[in-house]
Every structure is written in structure tokens, then in C-alpha cells.
């Protein structure tokens, strides 16, 4: 997984380079012209000023200077430039697809790690169907979450609450939040393990001794020693 993350980082840098090349190329689709204009060089106060206004509102040009300004006029790209843009666009599309596929494979790998954790938790005697379904998932080698979700939607809800939590987490995830969703499955496993641990540590004999003893043969006639007749 680390190698894939490094590959994504490298592809992202290559993608940025391609996008910069597109911006540079498009920035050359202009003709540059130089034009001389007059701009104020010095200022003087107006003959009539507003004492309540800031100084800049009371000033007017006194002398002028010539300034050369560059004007960019759009031009039509040449056939060669159009082909170059199309080639760059195709390279960008390929790079984005490669990044997306790598991200998908990482997300599926994380899901499969949790699938293994769930299989390890499940009891082979009571959760045979769940284990069989999850092992089948592992054998399919899904490449993206969409295919995995489609397969899970056709499965039963699962015998174990942990299996159901896993299926729900996979269906809920948007990909970018896969870690958060899978953490809920881990929490469910921990919760159920704690329950099982408590059940195993429960001493029924000790519990039985704490129950007040009741003699079912005890004569209870004293409770009804008053008989009322009409």
C-alpha cells in the first residue's frame, strides 16, 4: 500500500506539470502590441477645493508623461498548437485515470483487511454462511468499490451483527471516508469481544448461590387462614 501511495504522489506531480504546460501554451495564444499613452506625472491643487474632502479629491494633473503599454490581443492557435493541446489533454486524462484506479485499489485493500478481521472474529460453527460469503469476496479481487458494493447488495444481511456492520460500512462509504466507516466495524468487533469476555467470566454457580433460597414445599396455608363465607 505504501508503494501505491508513493506512486499516487508521483502521478500527482506529473499531472501538475502537464496542467502547467497547458496554461503556458494557452498563454501564448496572444499577439502583443505596444501602445503609447499619456499619464499624469505631477499633480496640483484645483482652483476650487473642498476642505472636507481628502487631498486626492482636490488634486488634478499638472504635467503629463508618455507611457508605453503592452496590449494582448487573442489569436487563433496554429494546427500544431491545437494538436499539442489535444495531446496534453489526453495525457492529463490518462494520468487522472491512473490516480483514480490507484486510489480505488487502496480503498478496496483497506476493506479487505477489515474483511479478514471480521472472518477472524466470526465463529465457524454459528456463522458458516457469513464466513463463506466473506471468503468469496476475498477471492474476487475487486478493483474498485463500485463493483464491491454491487456484489454486496445481492447478499443476505448476514448472521452476525459484525457482518452486518461491515456490509453497511461498505455501502455507506464514498471512498474518501473509507477509514472512518471501517473504524465503526473495528469498534463493533471490540464491543462484541467485550460482551463475549464478560459472558465467559460469568460464574453461574456463584450467581445461583446469591439467589435467596425458596422452599417450594413450605406450607403456605397460613397466608390464607381467614375464610370468608356468604
Backbone torsions as a table, in degrees:
resi	resn	phi	psi	omega
1	UNK	NA	-36.3	179.2
2	UNK	-62.7	-39.5	179.1
3	UNK	-62.7	-38.0	179.1
4	UNK	-68.1	-38.4	177.7
5	UNK	-63.3	-40.4	177.3
6	UNK	-65.8	-36.4	178.7
7	UNK	-66.6	-40.2	177.0
8	UNK	-61.7	-42.6	178.6
9	UNK	-60.7	-42.3	179.7
10	UNK	-66.7	-42.8	179.0
11	UNK	-64.0	-36.2	178.3
12	UNK	-63.8	-39.6	177.2
13	UNK	-65.2	-41.7	178.1
14	UNK	-64.6	-37.1	178.4
15	UNK	-65.1	-42.8	177.8
16	UNK	-61.1	-39.3	178.8
17	UNK	-64.1	-43.0	178.8
18	UNK	-63.5	-42.2	179.6
19	UNK	-65.3	-36.5	177.4
20	UNK	-67.3	-37.8	177.7
21	UNK	-64.0	-36.3	176.9
22	UNK	-65.4	-45.1	179.6
23	UNK	-62.0	-41.3	179.7
24	UNK	-64.3	-42.9	-179.3
25	UNK	-65.1	-45.5	179.4
26	UNK	-65.0	-30.6	178.8
27	UNK	-69.1	-13.0	179.3
28	UNK	-93.3	0.1	-178.6
29	UNK	-84.9	47.6	179.6
30	UNK	-140.2	148.4	169.5
31	UNK	-99.4	135.0	-178.3
32	UNK	-101.6	126.9	177.6
33	UNK	-122.0	148.1	178.1
34	UNK	-109.3	132.2	-179.7
35	UNK	-130.6	139.7	179.0
36	UNK	-94.2	128.9	178.6
37	UNK	-128.9	158.6	175.9
38	UNK	-97.0	135.2	176.7
39	UNK	-131.0	149.2	177.4
40	UNK	-61.0	137.0	177.4
41	UNK	-104.2	-45.4	176.7
42	UNK	-129.9	163.1	-177.0
43	UNK	-128.7	159.9	175.8
44	UNK	-140.5	161.7	179.1
45	UNK	-75.2	146.0	177.3
46	UNK	-68.2	160.0	178.3
47	UNK	-65.4	-38.6	176.3
48	UNK	-113.3	122.0	-177.6
49	UNK	-118.4	157.1	176.1
50	UNK	-101.3	109.9	-176.4
51	UNK	-63.3	-19.6	-178.9
52	UNK	-90.6	-8.2	-177.3
53	UNK	-94.8	153.9	175.3
54	UNK	-61.5	160.2	-176.5
55	UNK	-57.4	-39.1	-175.0
56	UNK	-63.0	-23.4	177.4
57	UNK	-81.5	-14.2	-179.5
58	UNK	-102.8	6.4	-179.2
59	UNK	-103.1	155.3	174.5
60	UNK	-143.1	155.2	-179.1
61	UNK	-58.3	140.7	177.0
62	UNK	-109.2	-49.0	176.1
63	UNK	-128.0	159.7	-176.6
64	UNK	-123.3	158.3	177.0
65	UNK	-137.8	154.3	177.7
66	UNK	-87.7	133.8	-179.3
67	UNK	-129.8	133.8	177.0
68	UNK	-91.3	128.2	179.4
69	UNK	-121.2	140.5	178.4
70	UNK	-92.5	134.8	179.8
71	UNK	-117.9	128.3	179.3
72	UNK	-98.0	124.2	179.0
73	UNK	-116.2	122.5	-179.2
74	UNK	-58.6	144.0	176.2
75	UNK	-128.9	159.7	177.3
76	UNK	-76.7	132.0	178.1
77	UNK	-65.8	151.1	177.2
78	UNK	-73.8	168.7	177.7
79	UNK	-60.6	-40.2	178.7
80	UNK	-62.6	-40.7	179.5
81	UNK	-68.7	-38.3	176.5
82	UNK	-62.2	-42.3	178.1
83	UNK	-64.4	-38.1	179.1
84	UNK	-65.1	-41.6	177.3
85	UNK	-63.1	-43.1	179.8
86	UNK	-63.1	-39.3	179.1
87	UNK	-65.9	-42.7	178.2
88	UNK	-64.7	-40.5	178.9
89	UNK	-61.8	-39.0	178.6
90	UNK	-67.5	-41.7	178.1
91	UNK	-62.8	-39.8	178.6
92	UNK	-64.0	-42.5	179.4
93	UNK	-61.7	-43.7	178.9
94	UNK	-63.3	-44.1	-178.1
95	UNK	-64.8	-41.6	178.5
96	UNK	-64.2	-38.4	178.4
97	UNK	-66.4	-40.1	178.5
98	UNK	-62.6	-42.7	179.2
99	UNK	-63.8	-43.9	-179.9
100	UNK	-62.5	-42.1	179.8
101	UNK	-65.2	-39.5	178.3
102	UNK	-65.3	-42.1	178.6
103	UNK	-63.4	-41.9	177.8
104	UNK	-60.6	-44.2	-178.0
105	UNK	-65.9	-35.0	177.2
106	UNK	-67.1	-42.9	179.6
107	UNK	-63.6	-42.3	178.4
108	UNK	-65.0	-39.5	179.2
109	UNK	-61.8	-39.4	178.0
110	UNK	-65.1	-40.9	177.7
111	UNK	-61.8	-43.2	-177.7
112	UNK	-67.3	-30.1	174.3
113	UNK	-63.3	-41.9	178.5
114	UNK	-69.7	-35.3	175.5
115	UNK	-58.0	-43.6	178.2
116	UNK	-62.1	-40.3	178.2
117	UNK	-62.8	-40.5	-179.7
118	UNK	-67.3	-42.2	177.9
119	UNK	-60.0	-41.3	179.5
120	UNK	-64.2	-32.9	-179.2
121	UNK	-75.2	-39.7	-171.6
122	UNK	-63.9	147.4	177.8
123	UNK	-86.1	118.4	-178.4
124	UNK	-58.6	-23.9	-177.6
125	UNK	-79.7	-38.0	-174.2
126	UNK	-104.1	-14.1	-176.6
127	UNK	-125.3	43.8	-177.0
128	UNK	-60.1	-45.1	-177.6
129	UNK	-64.6	-43.1	178.8
130	UNK	-59.4	-46.9	-178.4
131	UNK	-63.1	-41.9	179.6
132	UNK	-62.2	-43.9	179.7
133	UNK	-64.7	-41.2	-178.4
134	UNK	-70.4	-37.6	176.7
135	UNK	-66.5	-34.3	176.4
136	UNK	-64.7	-38.4	175.9
137	UNK	-57.6	-44.8	-178.8
138	UNK	-61.9	-34.6	-176.1
139	UNK	-75.4	-17.8	-174.8
140	UNK	-78.9	-22.2	179.5
141	UNK	53.8	56.7	178.6
142	UNK	-61.9	142.9	-178.8
143	UNK	-100.9	-14.2	179.1
144	UNK	-149.8	160.2	-176.4
145	UNK	-67.1	-31.8	-178.1
146	UNK	-60.2	-46.3	179.1
147	UNK	-65.0	-38.3	179.3
148	UNK	-65.0	-44.0	178.7
149	UNK	-62.6	-41.9	-179.7
150	UNK	-60.9	-40.1	179.9
151	UNK	-67.8	-44.2	-177.0
152	UNK	-64.9	-33.3	-178.9
153	UNK	-62.0	-20.4	179.4
154	UNK	-93.3	-1.1	-179.3
155	UNK	-91.3	162.2	174.0
156	UNK	-69.3	167.3	-175.0
157	UNK	-66.2	-22.1	-179.5
158	UNK	105.3	143.7	-179.5
159	UNK	-76.8	-38.4	-175.9
160	UNK	-94.4	146.8	176.4
161	UNK	-64.9	-27.8	178.0
162	UNK	-69.6	-41.9	176.8
163	UNK	-61.9	-42.7	179.7
164	UNK	-63.6	-39.7	177.8
165	UNK	-64.1	-38.2	177.5
166	UNK	-62.6	-49.3	-180.0
167	UNK	-60.1	-42.9	-179.8
168	UNK	-63.5	-40.9	-179.4
169	UNK	-63.2	-41.1	179.5
170	UNK	-65.5	-41.6	-179.6
171	UNK	-69.6	-32.0	-178.1
172	UNK	-75.6	-33.8	-170.0
173	UNK	-64.3	142.8	175.0
174	UNK	-98.8	1.0	-178.8
175	UNK	104.8	-56.9	-178.4
176	UNK	-69.4	-24.2	-178.8
177	UNK	-105.2	22.0	-174.8
178	UNK	-60.4	-36.6	179.8
179	UNK	-63.1	-43.7	-179.8
180	UNK	-64.4	-42.0	-178.9
181	UNK	-67.4	-42.4	-179.0
182	UNK	-70.1	-26.2	178.1
183	UNK	-63.5	-28.5	177.9
184	UNK	-68.3	-31.7	176.5
185	UNK	-68.6	-43.4	178.4
186	UNK	-61.5	-39.4	177.9
187	UNK	-64.6	-37.7	178.9
188	UNK	-66.4	-40.9	177.4
189	UNK	-61.2	-45.3	-179.9
190	UNK	-63.0	-41.4	179.4
191	UNK	-61.1	-46.5	-178.7
192	UNK	-69.2	-35.9	176.8
193	UNK	-62.9	-39.3	178.1
194	UNK	-65.4	-38.0	177.6
195	UNK	-64.0	-45.8	179.7
196	UNK	-63.7	-37.6	179.7
197	UNK	-64.0	-40.7	178.7
198	UNK	-65.4	-40.9	179.5
199	UNK	-64.1	-39.5	-179.3
200	UNK	-69.9	-31.3	-177.5
201	UNK	-85.4	-5.7	-178.9
202	UNK	-73.1	124.2	-178.5
203	UNK	-98.0	102.2	-176.1
204	UNK	-66.3	-37.1	-178.8
205	UNK	-61.9	-43.6	178.8
206	UNK	-64.6	-39.4	179.4
207	UNK	-63.2	-40.2	-178.5
208	UNK	-64.4	-37.8	-178.6
209	UNK	-68.2	-23.5	-178.3
210	UNK	-82.7	-12.0	-179.8
211	UNK	-78.3	129.7	178.0
212	UNK	-56.7	133.1	-176.4
213	UNK	-79.3	133.5	179.5
214	UNK	-120.6	126.6	178.4
215	UNK	-89.5	108.6	-175.5
216	UNK	-72.4	-12.4	179.2
217	UNK	-91.1	-1.2	-176.7
218	UNK	-63.5	136.3	-178.5
219	UNK	-70.2	121.1	-178.0
220	UNK	-107.4	15.5	-176.9
221	UNK	-67.0	-24.3	-179.2
222	UNK	-63.4	-22.7	-177.9
223	UNK	-71.4	-22.1	-177.1
224	UNK	-125.7	48.9	-175.5
225	UNK	-83.4	-4.0	175.7
226	UNK	-106.8	116.9	179.6
227	UNK	-108.4	130.7	179.8
228	UNK	-108.0	131.0	178.2
229	UNK	-125.2	151.0	177.8
230	UNK	-99.3	NA	NA
